[in-house]
Amino acid sequence: MINFNLKPLFKNLVEFPGTPEFKKEWSDTDYKNINKALRKLFISKSLISHRSKAIIIHTLKDIEYFFGLPYTSSSSYAMIGNTNTIYHVDIEENYNIELFAVTTDNKIILEAWDKEENSKYFIIGEC
């Protein structure tokens, strides 16, 4: 069994029970709200990548620079993905941030995967 203790940055996040149903496309409002949730979560934080490069987050552009976050939509769901770094949500460093998505009931989700691609979902905001 994997230990799971959230890093202080994520200690107030609520884990989504089960597997969410995600939107397949985002509206302009979804984009605005996910950007607001990302700013709320990361602004004024110092993040250290897996390459030991530290960045202080001042703007949404800093968040995009750190994580990458290209938008992708598929028949499964729409999301913005972490393409730039490994950044774990837990102290034990088992669960890496993979993507951010919006559920059909307008919850903004941070999805983290372990090495076997088992997912944990956390609510970071609402649309």
N, C-alpha and C positions, 0 to 999 in steps of 0.2 A: 504494500500500500504506500502511496506517495504522500509524504508530509505536505501540508499546505498552509503556510502562513504568509499572508499578504505583506508586501513591503509597506512601510509607513505611507508612501505616496498613494497607495491604493486601499488603505485600511477602511475607508468609509464606503467602498463599493459593495453593492449587493449582488450576490451571485444569482443569476437567472436560473430558476428551477427547470430542469429538463432541457429540451432542444427548442430554441425559438423558431418561429416561422418568419422568414425575412422577406422584405419587399424585393421585387425583381428590378425595379427602377426607382430612382429618387426624384422627388419634385424639388423645385427651388427652395421650398420651405425646409425640406429634409436636409439639403446642403447647408443652409444657414444654421439650422439647429445642431447638426453634427459638428460644424465648425465652432459653434458656441460651447458645446460640451467638451471638445478637445482643448479649447482655450482655458476653460474652467479647470480641467484636470491637469494641464501641463504648464500654463503660464507661470512665470517666476520660479520655476523649478530648475534645478541643475540635473541634467540627465547624462549618464556616462554609458557610452556604447560598449559593445563587446570588444572593440579595439582600444578601449580605455581612453577614448576621446570624449572630453566633457564639453557640454554646450549648455549655456543658460538660455532658457526659453523666454523670449520677449514677445514674439509675434506668432501668428499662425504660420507664416513662412518658415520660422525656425522649427516648428513642429513638422512641417512637410519636409524640410531639409533633413531632419533627424530620422524620420521614419520612411520617407518616400511618399507613400499614400496615393498612388495612382488609382483612379476610379475604374472599376470593372463591373459590368453587369452580365449575368448569364441566365440560363433557364432556372438556375437554383436560387440565386440572389445577387443583389447589387452590394458592393462594398468598396472600401478603400483599404489597400493592403500595406503592410509593413514590408517594404522591399529593401530597406537600407541597413538594418541592424538587428541584433538580437537584444531584446530588452524584456527581462523577466518581470512578472507581476508578483512573484513569490520570493521569499528570502532564500529558500532552498534551491532556487534557480531551475525549477522543473518546467514552468509554464511560460513560454515566450509569447509576447503580443504578436498575433498574426494579422488581425484585421479589425475594422470597425464597420458595423452594419446597422440597419434600421429594421425593426420588426414590423409586422403588419399592424400591430396595435401601437406603433409609434414610440417604442423604446429604443434608445440608442445603446448599442451593445459593443463592448470590447470583447473580442474572442481571442483566447490564448490557447496554445497547443503545447502538449508535452512532446517528447521525442517520437512517440508512437502515434502522434496526431490525434490523441484524445483531447477533446475540447472542454474548456470551462468558459462560461459566458458571464459577463458582468454588465450590469446596467450603469451607464455613465451619464444618462440624461433622457429627456423625452422631447418628442417633436410636437 
